[in-house]
């Protein structure tokens, strides 16, 4: 007799590497609305959502912000935005 009592026993869990921790939140205007983008430490984008979402307030509570994402480290990550949009962007460095 097996321990599945007529049901298949699930296989053992396979250990996998976890995704890296999100390091930056950039709130930037795009046309007539704002978007929020999450980036890894190497500036690779992992998520994008509406800047008016409740999560933005939760993520930024108590986190100091800097204005402007005009440095060369943001060139590839924010290539689709104009220089004016990048200058007005708000960048948050999230706690790891």
VEXDRENTOR-230954 format. One record per residue: x, y, z of N, C-alpha, C in turn; residue in three letters. Coordinates in steps of 0.2 Angstrom, whole numbers, plus 5000, padded with zeros to 4 digits. Layout:
N
- X;Y;Z;X;Y;Z;X;Y;Z;ALA
...
***
This chain:
96
- 5004;4994;5000;5000;5000;5000;5004;5006;5000;UNK
- 5002;5011;4996;5006;5017;4996;5003;5023;5001;UNK
- 5007;5028;5002;5005;5034;5006;5000;5039;5002;UNK
- 4999;5038;4996;4995;5042;4992;4987;5041;4993;UNK
- 4985;5035;4995;4978;5033;4997;4974;5034;4990;UNK
- 4977;5032;4985;4973;5032;4978;4975;5038;4974;UNK
- 4979;5043;4977;4981;5049;4973;4988;5049;4972;UNK
- 4990;5052;4966;4998;5052;4965;5001;5056;4970;UNK
- 5007;5054;4972;5011;5058;4977;5015;5063;4973;UNK
- 5015;5070;4975;5018;5075;4971;5026;5073;4971;UNK
- 5030;5075;4966;5037;5074;4966;5040;5079;4971;UNK
- 5046;5078;4973;5050;5082;4977;5051;5089;4974;UNK
- 5051;5094;4978;5052;5101;4976;5059;5102;4973;UNK
- 5060;5104;4967;5067;5106;4964;5069;5113;4966;UNK
- 5075;5113;4970;5078;5119;4972;5080;5123;4965;UNK
- 5078;5130;4965;5080;5134;4959;5083;5140;4962;UNK
- 5087;5144;4958;5089;5150;4961;5084;5155;4960;UNK
- 5083;5160;4965;5078;5165;4966;5080;5171;4961;UNK
- 5075;5174;4960;5076;5180;4956;5080;5186;4960;UNK
- 5084;5190;4957;5087;5195;4961;5082;5200;4964;UNK
- 5085;5204;4969;5081;5208;4972;5080;5215;4968;UNK
- 5074;5218;4968;5073;5224;4964;5076;5230;4968;UNK
- 5080;5234;4965;5084;5239;4968;5081;5246;4967;UNK
- 5079;5247;4961;5077;5254;4959;5069;5254;4957;UNK
- 5066;5260;4959;5059;5261;4957;5060;5268;4953;UNK
- 5058;5268;4947;5058;5275;4943;5051;5276;4941;UNK
- 5049;5282;4944;5042;5285;4942;5043;5290;4937;UNK
- 5041;5289;4930;5042;5294;4925;5036;5295;4921;UNK
- 5035;5301;4918;5029;5303;4914;5030;5300;4907;UNK
- 5025;5297;4905;5025;5294;4898;5018;5297;4894;UNK
- 5019;5302;4890;5013;5305;4887;5009;5309;4892;UNK
- 5003;5307;4893;4999;5311;4898;4998;5307;4905;UNK
- 5001;5301;4906;5001;5298;4912;5008;5296;4914;UNK
- 5008;5294;4921;5014;5292;4923;5015;5284;4924;UNK
- 5021;5281;4923;5022;5274;4924;5027;5273;4929;UNK
- 5027;5268;4932;5032;5266;4937;5036;5260;4935;UNK
- 5042;5260;4935;5046;5254;4932;5051;5252;4938;UNK
- 5051;5245;4939;5056;5242;4944;5062;5239;4940;UNK
- 5068;5241;4943;5074;5238;4940;5078;5235;4945;UNK
- 5082;5230;4942;5087;5227;4946;5093;5231;4947;UNK
- 5098;5229;4951;5104;5233;4952;5108;5234;4946;UNK
- 5108;5230;4940;5111;5232;4934;5107;5236;4929;UNK
- 5101;5238;4932;5097;5243;4928;5093;5239;4923;UNK
- 5092;5232;4924;5088;5228;4919;5080;5228;4922;UNK
- 5076;5230;4918;5069;5231;4920;5065;5224;4921;UNK
- 5062;5224;4927;5058;5218;4929;5051;5219;4929;UNK
- 5048;5225;4929;5041;5226;4930;5039;5233;4928;UNK
- 5033;5234;4925;5031;5241;4924;5023;5241;4925;UNK
- 5021;5246;4928;5014;5247;4930;5012;5254;4931;UNK
- 5006;5256;4932;5003;5263;4932;5006;5266;4938;UNK
- 5008;5272;4938;5011;5276;4943;5006;5278;4949;UNK
- 5000;5277;4947;4994;5279;4952;4992;5273;4956;UNK
- 4995;5267;4955;4994;5261;4958;4996;5262;4966;UNK
- 4992;5258;4970;4993;5258;4977;5000;5256;4979;UNK
- 5003;5251;4975;5009;5249;4977;5015;5254;4976;UNK
- 5014;5259;4972;5019;5264;4972;5020;5268;4979;UNK
- 5014;5269;4982;5014;5272;4988;5017;5268;4994;UNK
- 5016;5262;4993;5018;5257;4998;5026;5256;4997;UNK
- 5028;5256;4991;5035;5255;4990;5040;5261;4992;UNK
- 5037;5267;4991;5040;5273;4992;5040;5276;4999;UNK
- 5035;5273;5003;5034;5276;5010;5041;5276;5014;UNK
- 5043;5282;5016;5049;5283;5020;5056;5282;5016;UNK
- 5055;5282;5009;5061;5281;5005;5063;5287;5002;UNK
- 5069;5290;5003;5071;5297;5000;5071;5296;4992;UNK
- 5069;5301;4989;5070;5301;4981;5074;5306;4979;UNK
- 5077;5305;4973;5081;5309;4969;5077;5311;4962;UNK
- 5077;5317;4960;5074;5319;4954;5079;5319;4948;UNK
- 5077;5315;4943;5082;5315;4937;5085;5308;4936;UNK
- 5084;5306;4930;5088;5299;4928;5091;5301;4922;UNK
- 5096;5306;4922;5099;5308;4916;5106;5305;4915;UNK
- 5109;5302;4920;5115;5299;4920;5116;5293;4915;UNK
- 5122;5292;4913;5123;5287;4908;5121;5280;4910;UNK
- 5121;5279;4916;5119;5272;4919;5111;5271;4917;UNK
- 5107;5276;4916;5100;5275;4914;5099;5275;4906;UNK
- 5104;5276;4902;5103;5277;4895;5100;5271;4892;UNK
- 5102;5265;4893;5099;5259;4890;5092;5258;4893;UNK
- 5092;5259;4900;5085;5257;4903;5080;5261;4901;UNK
- 5081;5268;4900;5076;5272;4899;5076;5275;4892;UNK
- 5079;5271;4887;5080;5274;4880;5074;5276;4877;UNK
- 5068;5274;4878;5062;5276;4875;5059;5282;4877;UNK
- 5062;5286;4882;5060;5292;4885;5064;5298;4882;UNK
- 5061;5304;4882;5064;5310;4880;5069;5312;4886;UNK
- 5073;5317;4884;5077;5320;4889;5073;5323;4894;UNK
- 5068;5327;4892;5064;5330;4897;5060;5325;4902;UNK
- 5058;5320;4899;5055;5315;4904;5060;5312;4908;UNK
- 5066;5311;4906;5071;5308;4911;5073;5313;4916;UNK
- 5073;5319;4914;5075;5324;4919;5070;5325;4924;UNK
- 5064;5324;4923;5058;5324;4928;5057;5318;4931;UNK
- 5060;5313;4930;5059;5306;4933;5061;5306;4940;UNK
- 5057;5303;4944;5059;5302;4951;5062;5295;4952;UNK
- 5067;5295;4955;5071;5288;4956;5071;5287;4964;UNK
- 5069;5281;4966;5069;5278;4972;5074;5272;4973;UNK
- 5079;5272;4978;5083;5267;4979;5080;5263;4984;UNK
- 5078;5257;4983;5074;5253;4988;5079;5249;4992;UNK
- 5077;5248;4998;5081;5244;5003;5081;5237;5001;UNK
- 5087;5234;5002;5088;5227;5000;5087;5223;5006;UNK
***
